[in-house]
């Protein structure tokens, strides 16, 4: 069976997409993603190419970007690219470079997919990547979901090369005489994933030469086990969660305490409401205390209240006006504010109230306009240190009733860009290095 036939069979077997769909390919310039792009071209699928420059490898990263842009040109497909200040973002968020790059790229891929009406984002993960992921998850701690490795399809992400291992990709690239670029950081054991790839997996393959095949077979079993657990949990939820007229649920604590295995089933019951394992661990401790009534636990979307012998689950109310996306040329109405962003090559001669200029190259679209949230901070123009938004409001003597109506413009990377109409963030100010300007207007 030819490589192209196997490729098409894998897509069909796993129902990754339909031939009429248009797919956004994430292409780094390495052999895996380059092979994926050529297979899409051979299959005559409709696709575009997206590339992230994380600005971590200087000229090498710029060379990768140029190479991928030229590849898109040769294949006559649309090309999308972006530059990220990855090190800065990692430091701001207190996370690793790897996690920062992952967060930034997935968020941007989804933005490009949505804005340009691509059906899915295709990633060039292969079987070895799945093995590495399972081992990473085991080292860090994981549930059943972490044991099945990388799935061929999850929501808008597809992985059409999961039928291949690294050696097969190497052979295919050589047979097709494909040109690609090596990322030298892939060969450095500094990163944990690379350490597993370079030092751990070769030792495991000495014990089991068919390691990738074994892991793939195991992943199917764990995937089925996860599905079985979800099915069982759905039945428990229908039995134990009693819906109320206000849309919330009441759940008897005693019925939950009798479940076995307790922690696993509690997580499965409440994870659809976005409660983390840490929050649920706190719940398990709190519901044994005498003074438990009134204790509250929160997820991004829901709240849990201990009320004597019951848990009360409710949706956290979020006014639709409190969060809207903002893109160039499309004004939005937010409470009593009209907000617009536009791009230009030079700073307008603007002195109008309610207009600010920021460095457009540092912006990640779409922006989000929302209300102030507890814990928000930014670096007010003219300052180098952080300031809580709540403290900023106090310094301006803004009444509490008005605080919840003030728009906060948030960059696509999570930074607060502008407290409307008072102050922009110092990190986004215009400098002598600014090449393109974004004008934000509030009327």
Secondary structure, 3 states (H helix, E strand, C coil): CCHHHHHHHHHHHCCCCCCCCEEEEECCCCHHHHHHHHHHHHCCCEEEEEEEECCCCCHHHHHHHHHHHHHHHHHCCCEEEEECCHHHHHHHHCCCHHHHHHHHHHHHHHHHHHHCCCCEEECCCCHHHHHHHHHHHHHHCCCHHHCCCCCCEECCEECCCCCCCHHHHHHHHHHCCCCCCCCHHHHCCCCHHHHHHHHHHHHHHHHCCCHHHHHHHHHHHHHHHHHHHHHHHHHHHHHHCEECCCCCEEEEHHHHHCCCCHHHHHHHHHHHHCCCHHHHHHHHHHCCCCCCCCCEEECCCEEEEEECCEEEEEECCCCHHHEEEEECCECEEECCEEEEEEEECCCCCCCCCCEEEEEHHHCCCCEEEECCCCCCEECECCCCCCEEHHHHHHHCCCCHHHHCCCCEEECCCCCEEEECCCEEEHHHCCCCCCCCEEEEEEC
